[in-house]
Amino acid sequence: MCAFSTSRPSVVIGVSPIEWALRAYISFFCILFVFVELEWMLDIEWMTKFPIMSSFMVRGIIYSFIGLIGMEQSIAMRVDMLHLDHVASTKLQIASIFLHTTAYAMTCLGGFYFLLGVSCMKEFRDRMRRLEKEEKEERVSLAQKNAEKEVLRRQILEEEGLA
């Protein structure tokens, strides 16, 4: 959606500063959303301090808003196609369909996140992640203890000449 929100034909129709600002905001938020969704992989501490990162309801509202803006941009692209030749119009139509599809998906994802937030699923997810982290730490600790026991066993066997 980022790429297609910034790919409207600025040569044929002049792009106003407002359109450039809108494209910059959409691109910024799309990149931000990628990092937000990768929070479980990146495990970056500062991500949890912002409301968009921590609240499913806020995340859902913002995702839906960006999706609606994307839908509006796809409609604007279709209007721009009226002024182009057939080849350029076909390429722009494909871009418009892709933008509309991704914007629709973004809006649906926003609705889904909002419902997750309303049903307090974030707390459930956080609890599951915490339990998983504790189990992982316990497995690592157990593996370290077993490795230490094995080293100790080998040292004793070597001292007694059995190894």
TORKOL-4160 file (C-alpha; in steps of 0.2 Angstrom, whole numbers, padded with zeros to 4 digits, m for minus):
163
<pt num="1" X="0000" Y="0000" Z="0000"/>
<pt num="2" X="0015" Y="0012" Z="0003"/>
<pt num="3" X="0021" Y="0010" Z="m0014"/>
<pt num="4" X="0005" Y="0013" Z="m0023"/>
<pt num="5" X="m0001" Y="0027" Z="m0012"/>
<pt num="6" X="0014" Y="0037" Z="m0018"/>
<pt num="7" X="0013" Y="0031" Z="m0037"/>
<pt num="8" X="m0001" Y="0042" Z="m0043"/>
<pt num="9" X="0004" Y="0051" Z="m0060"/>
<pt num="10" X="0011" Y="0067" Z="m0055"/>
<pt num="11" X="0016" Y="0072" Z="m0072"/>
<pt num="12" X="m0001" Y="0072" Z="m0079"/>
<pt num="13" X="m0010" Y="0081" Z="m0065"/>
<pt num="14" X="m0001" Y="0093" Z="m0053"/>
<pt num="15" X="0002" Y="0086" Z="m0036"/>
<pt num="16" X="m0003" Y="0098" Z="m0022"/>
<pt num="17" X="0007" Y="0100" Z="m0006"/>
<pt num="18" X="m0007" Y="0092" Z="0003"/>
<pt num="19" X="m0006" Y="0077" Z="m0008"/>
<pt num="20" X="0012" Y="0075" Z="m0005"/>
<pt num="21" X="0010" Y="0077" Z="0014"/>
<pt num="22" X="m0004" Y="0064" Z="0013"/>
<pt num="23" X="0008" Y="0052" Z="0004"/>
<pt num="24" X="0022" Y="0055" Z="0016"/>
<pt num="25" X="0010" Y="0051" Z="0031"/>
<pt num="26" X="0004" Y="0035" Z="0023"/>
<pt num="27" X="0021" Y="0029" Z="0019"/>
<pt num="28" X="0027" Y="0033" Z="0037"/>
<pt num="29" X="0013" Y="0024" Z="0045"/>
<pt num="30" X="0015" Y="0009" Z="0033"/>
<pt num="31" X="0033" Y="0008" Z="0038"/>
<pt num="32" X="0028" Y="0010" Z="0056"/>
<pt num="33" X="0015" Y="m0003" Z="0055"/>
<pt num="34" X="0027" Y="m0016" Z="0048"/>
<pt num="35" X="0038" Y="m0013" Z="0064"/>
<pt num="36" X="0023" Y="m0014" Z="0075"/>
<pt num="37" X="0018" Y="m0031" Z="0068"/>
<pt num="38" X="0036" Y="m0037" Z="0070"/>
<pt num="39" X="0036" Y="m0033" Z="0088"/>
<pt num="40" X="0037" Y="m0051" Z="0094"/>
<pt num="41" X="0052" Y="m0054" Z="0083"/>
<pt num="42" X="0062" Y="m0038" Z="0086"/>
<pt num="43" X="0058" Y="m0037" Z="0105"/>
<pt num="44" X="0062" Y="m0019" Z="0105"/>
<pt num="45" X="0058" Y="m0011" Z="0122"/>
<pt num="46" X="0053" Y="0007" Z="0116"/>
<pt num="47" X="0039" Y="m0001" Z="0105"/>
<pt num="48" X="0028" Y="m0005" Z="0121"/>
<pt num="49" X="0028" Y="0013" Z="0127"/>
<pt num="50" X="0017" Y="0021" Z="0113"/>
<pt num="51" X="m0002" Y="0018" Z="0113"/>
<pt num="52" X="m0002" Y="0012" Z="0095"/>
<pt num="53" X="0010" Y="m0002" Z="0100"/>
<pt num="54" X="0001" Y="m0007" Z="0116"/>
<pt num="55" X="m0017" Y="m0005" Z="0113"/>
<pt num="56" X="m0027" Y="m0016" Z="0101"/>
<pt num="57" X="m0041" Y="m0005" Z="0100"/>
<pt num="58" X="m0031" Y="0011" Z="0096"/>
<pt num="59" X="m0021" Y="0000" Z="0083"/>
<pt num="60" X="m0037" Y="m0006" Z="0076"/>
<pt num="61" X="m0044" Y="0012" Z="0074"/>
<pt num="62" X="m0028" Y="0018" Z="0066"/>
<pt num="63" X="m0027" Y="0003" Z="0054"/>
<pt num="64" X="m0045" Y="0006" Z="0049"/>
<pt num="65" X="m0041" Y="0025" Z="0046"/>
<pt num="66" X="m0026" Y="0021" Z="0035"/>
<pt num="67" X="m0036" Y="0008" Z="0026"/>
<pt num="68" X="m0050" Y="0021" Z="0022"/>
<pt num="69" X="m0037" Y="0034" Z="0016"/>
<pt num="70" X="m0030" Y="0020" Z="0005"/>
<pt num="71" X="m0048" Y="0017" Z="m0002"/>
<pt num="72" X="m0050" Y="0036" Z="m0006"/>
<pt num="73" X="m0033" Y="0036" Z="m0014"/>
<pt num="74" X="m0038" Y="0021" Z="m0026"/>
<pt num="75" X="m0054" Y="0031" Z="m0030"/>
<pt num="76" X="m0043" Y="0046" Z="m0034"/>
<pt num="77" X="m0032" Y="0036" Z="m0045"/>
<pt num="78" X="m0047" Y="0030" Z="m0055"/>
<pt num="79" X="m0052" Y="0048" Z="m0058"/>
<pt num="80" X="m0034" Y="0052" Z="m0064"/>
<pt num="81" X="m0036" Y="0038" Z="m0076"/>
<pt num="82" X="m0049" Y="0047" Z="m0086"/>
<pt num="83" X="m0035" Y="0059" Z="m0092"/>
<pt num="84" X="m0022" Y="0046" Z="m0098"/>
<pt num="85" X="m0020" Y="0035" Z="m0113"/>
<pt num="86" X="m0025" Y="0017" Z="m0113"/>
<pt num="87" X="m0008" Y="0009" Z="m0109"/>
<pt num="88" X="m0005" Y="0021" Z="m0094"/>
<pt num="89" X="m0023" Y="0019" Z="m0089"/>
<pt num="90" X="m0021" Y="0000" Z="m0089"/>
<pt num="91" X="m0006" Y="0001" Z="m0077"/>
<pt num="92" X="m0014" Y="0013" Z="m0066"/>
<pt num="93" X="m0030" Y="0003" Z="m0065"/>
<pt num="94" X="m0019" Y="m0012" Z="m0059"/>
<pt num="95" X="m0011" Y="m0001" Z="m0046"/>
<pt num="96" X="m0028" Y="0005" Z="m0041"/>
<pt num="97" X="m0035" Y="m0012" Z="m0039"/>
<pt num="98" X="m0020" Y="m0017" Z="m0029"/>
<pt num="99" X="m0022" Y="m0002" Z="m0018"/>
<pt num="100" X="m0040" Y="m0004" Z="m0016"/>
<pt num="101" X="m0038" Y="m0023" Z="m0011"/>
<pt num="102" X="m0024" Y="m0019" Z="0002"/>
<pt num="103" X="m0034" Y="m0004" Z="0009"/>
<pt num="104" X="m0049" Y="m0015" Z="0011"/>
<pt num="105" X="m0038" Y="m0028" Z="0020"/>
<pt num="106" X="m0031" Y="m0015" Z="0031"/>
<pt num="107" X="m0048" Y="m0009" Z="0036"/>
<pt num="108" X="m0054" Y="m0027" Z="0040"/>
<pt num="109" X="m0038" Y="m0030" Z="0050"/>
<pt num="110" X="m0041" Y="m0014" Z="0059"/>
<pt num="111" X="m0059" Y="m0020" Z="0063"/>
<pt num="112" X="m0052" Y="m0036" Z="0069"/>
<pt num="113" X="m0039" Y="m0028" Z="0080"/>
<pt num="114" X="m0053" Y="m0017" Z="0087"/>
<pt num="115" X="m0063" Y="m0032" Z="0091"/>
<pt num="116" X="m0048" Y="m0041" Z="0099"/>
<pt num="117" X="m0046" Y="m0025" Z="0110"/>
<pt num="118" X="m0064" Y="m0025" Z="0115"/>
<pt num="119" X="m0063" Y="m0043" Z="0121"/>
<pt num="120" X="m0047" Y="m0040" Z="0130"/>
<pt num="121" X="m0036" Y="m0052" Z="0120"/>
<pt num="122" X="m0021" Y="m0042" Z="0122"/>
<pt num="123" X="m0019" Y="m0046" Z="0140"/>
<pt num="124" X="m0022" Y="m0065" Z="0136"/>
<pt num="125" X="m0008" Y="m0063" Z="0122"/>
<pt num="126" X="0004" Y="m0055" Z="0135"/>
<pt num="127" X="0001" Y="m0068" Z="0148"/>
<pt num="128" X="0004" Y="m0082" Z="0135"/>
<pt num="129" X="0020" Y="m0074" Z="0129"/>
<pt num="130" X="0026" Y="m0072" Z="0148"/>
<pt num="131" X="0022" Y="m0090" Z="0151"/>
<pt num="132" X="0031" Y="m0095" Z="0135"/>
<pt num="133" X="0046" Y="m0084" Z="0140"/>
<pt num="134" X="0046" Y="m0092" Z="0158"/>
<pt num="135" X="0046" Y="m0110" Z="0151"/>
<pt num="136" X="0060" Y="m0106" Z="0139"/>
<pt num="137" X="0070" Y="m0099" Z="0153"/>
<pt num="138" X="0067" Y="m0114" Z="0163"/>
<pt num="139" X="0072" Y="m0126" Z="0149"/>
<pt num="140" X="0088" Y="m0116" Z="0146"/>
<pt num="141" X="0092" Y="m0117" Z="0165"/>
<pt num="142" X="0088" Y="m0135" Z="0165"/>
<pt num="143" X="0099" Y="m0138" Z="0150"/>
<pt num="144" X="0113" Y="m0128" Z="0159"/>
<pt num="145" X="0111" Y="m0139" Z="0175"/>
<pt num="146" X="0112" Y="m0155" Z="0165"/>
<pt num="147" X="0127" Y="m0149" Z="0155"/>
<pt num="148" X="0136" Y="m0144" Z="0172"/>
<pt num="149" X="0131" Y="m0162" Z="0179"/>
<pt num="150" X="0139" Y="m0170" Z="0164"/>
<pt num="151" X="0155" Y="m0161" Z="0165"/>
<pt num="152" X="0156" Y="m0165" Z="0184"/>
<pt num="153" X="0152" Y="m0183" Z="0180"/>
<pt num="154" X="0166" Y="m0184" Z="0167"/>
<pt num="155" X="0178" Y="m0175" Z="0179"/>
<pt num="156" X="0175" Y="m0188" Z="0193"/>
<pt num="157" X="0176" Y="m0203" Z="0181"/>
<pt num="158" X="0193" Y="m0196" Z="0175"/>
<pt num="159" X="0199" Y="m0194" Z="0193"/>
<pt num="160" X="0195" Y="m0212" Z="0197"/>
<pt num="161" X="0203" Y="m0218" Z="0180"/>
<pt num="162" X="0186" Y="m0225" Z="0174"/>
<pt num="163" X="0185" Y="m0214" Z="0159"/>
